[in-house]
Amino acid sequence: MPKHFRKGVKREHHFLKGLEKPLEEIASIPGVKKVIPGRIYASDSRGFEIKVTRETQTGLKLVAKSDGSIQEVFLVVDRLDRARVREAIERLAEDWTK
C-alpha cells in the first residue's frame, strides 16, 4: 500500500468526527480495494449517517454526515463486487447510526 494508506483507508487528509472506525470496517469488506475520503462540506445535518449514493467508474461513492458536516468517500471496488459491497455497507450502517 502507498504511504498514506493504513488499514485500507487513505489518511492524507481529515475525517469527520467518528468516521475513522466505520471507514476501517468498510475497508475490511471483501472486494473493497481502497477507501479514499474526499472533500468536507458544511451542512445543517444532525447525527451520524453513512450511505452509498451512486456508482462511479472505479467503484462506489458514499456520503458521510456528522453534526454540521458532510464528507464524500470514494471506494475502489470491482464491478462484480459492487452490489455485495453496497449491501454490506447498508447492514453495517444500521449499527453506526445507533
N, C-alpha and C positions, 0 to 999 in steps of 0.2 A: 504494500500500500504506500502511496505517496506520504510525504512527511506530515501533512496536515490532517491525515485520517487516523482516528483511534476508535476501535470497536466499530468500524464500518461507517463512522459519521465524520464528515468534514468539520474541522474545528478551527478554521481560519478566521471566522467571524463570530459575532454574538448570537446567542439563542434567547428566545423569550423565556421568562421565568417559568420553571417547571417543565421545559421542553426537552432537556438533555436526556433524561431517563427514558421517556417514550421513544425518542429517536434511536436510542441504543436497542430498544426492544424491536423496533421496526427493522433495523439493520440486521437483526438476528433471524428474521423470517427467511426461510429458504427461497431463493430466487432474487432477493434484493442484493444487488451488487454494490451500490453506493447510495448514501443518504447525504444530500447536499442542501444545507439550509440556505435560504435566499434572503431577499430583502425584507425588512421590517417596516411596517406602516402603522401609523397611529389610527385608532378607531375608537368607537364607543362600546366595544364589546365588553361583556362581563362574563366571568367564569373561565373555564378552560375547555377547549374543544379542538380535536384534530379530525379533519375529514378529507377524503380523496375528492378532488374537484374535477379532474379530467386526465385523459391520457396525453402524453407528449410523444415526440418522435423516439425518445430514448427510454421512456418508462411512464411514470405517473407524477402528477403534481398534487400536492396536498396543501391545505391551508390550516395553520395552527392559530388559534385565538387564545389570548390570555389577557386578563384585565387591561383594557385600553390599547392593545396592540394586536396586529395580525402579522404572521410571518409565512412566506411561501417556503415550501420544502419540496425539493425535487428528488425523485428516486430513479435510479438506473435499474431497470428490470427488463428481462427479455419478454418479447411479445407473448409468448406462450404461457408465461407465468403471471401475467398482469391480473387476470381475473381472480386467481387464487390469492395473490398478494393483497388485492383490494379487499377481499372477504376477510382475510386475516387481520387487516388494519381495522376494519369495521368492528370485528369482535373485540379486539384489544381496546378500541376507543371507548367502549362501554365502561371499562374499568378506569380509564383515565378521567372520565367526567364525574366519577363518584366522589 
